[in-house]
Amino acid sequence: MKKITVLFFGVALLSSGAAVAGNAAAGKEKAKVCAACHGADGNSPIADNPKLAGQQADYIIKALQGYKSGTRKNPVMAPMAGNLSQRDMEDLAAFFSTQQGLTTFK
């Protein structure tokens, strides 16, 4: 019974996106270049730019991979992502996914 419980919780953690191997502290440093458009903590001050704070880490990685490969089109993000390694993407994802997303509802 214990083995089944441990296995269940292990699968639950993996499927929740918690298994991203990025380093949030390293991501915070790497995210400085992102701050002009996405805000220092991922809460963009510009309405047209996505808020990254609180996004799922695996979603951020997938989006960055798409910009880098060209399957996701954006003339600003393509060159930004083109310079990122897989580790950079994981670190950025770890940082932004741990930030508190702000709502702008009135």
SVG drawing of the C-alpha trace seen along z (x, -y; Angstrom):
<svg xmlns="http://www.w3.org/2000/svg" viewBox="-14 -50 37 52">
<polyline fill="none" stroke="black" stroke-width="0.4" points="0.0,0.0 2.8,-2.4 4.5,-1.8 1.2,-2.7 0.7,-5.8 4.3,-7.0 3.9,-6.2 0.6,-8.1 2.1,-11.3 5.2,-11.1 3.1,-11.0 0.9,-13.8 4.0,-16.0 5.3,-15.3 2.0,-16.0 1.6,-19.3 4.7,-20.8 6.6,-20.7 9.4,-18.7 11.0,-21.6 14.6,-21.5 15.3,-25.2 17.0,-27.4 14.7,-30.3 17.6,-32.4 19.6,-32.0 16.4,-32.8 15.9,-36.0 19.3,-37.2 18.6,-36.1 15.2,-37.8 16.7,-41.3 16.7,-41.5 13.0,-40.6 12.0,-43.3 11.6,-46.1 8.7,-44.3 7.4,-41.8 8.2,-43.6 10.9,-42.8 8.7,-40.1 6.8,-39.1 3.9,-41.4 4.1,-43.4 3.3,-47.1 2.4,-47.2 -1.1,-45.9 0.0,-44.3 2.8,-42.2 2.0,-39.0 2.3,-38.6 4.6,-35.8 4.3,-35.8 2.5,-32.7 2.4,-31.0 3.1,-27.2 6.8,-26.6 6.3,-24.0 4.2,-26.5 7.0,-29.1 9.6,-26.6 7.4,-25.4 6.7,-29.0 10.4,-29.9 11.3,-26.8 8.7,-27.7 10.1,-31.2 13.6,-29.8 12.6,-27.1 10.4,-29.5 7.2,-27.5 5.9,-30.3 6.1,-33.6 7.0,-36.9 9.5,-39.4 10.6,-40.6 10.7,-37.3 12.4,-35.2 15.8,-36.8 15.5,-37.0 14.8,-33.3 17.3,-32.4 20.1,-33.2 18.7,-31.0 20.0,-27.6 17.6,-24.9 19.0,-25.6 18.3,-29.4 14.7,-28.6 14.3,-26.3 15.8,-28.9 13.6,-31.7 10.5,-29.4 11.4,-28.5 11.7,-32.2 8.5,-33.5 6.4,-30.5 7.2,-31.2 6.2,-34.9 2.8,-36.1 0.6,-37.1 -1.3,-40.3 -4.8,-40.8 -5.9,-44.1 -9.7,-43.7 -11.5,-46.7"/>
</svg>
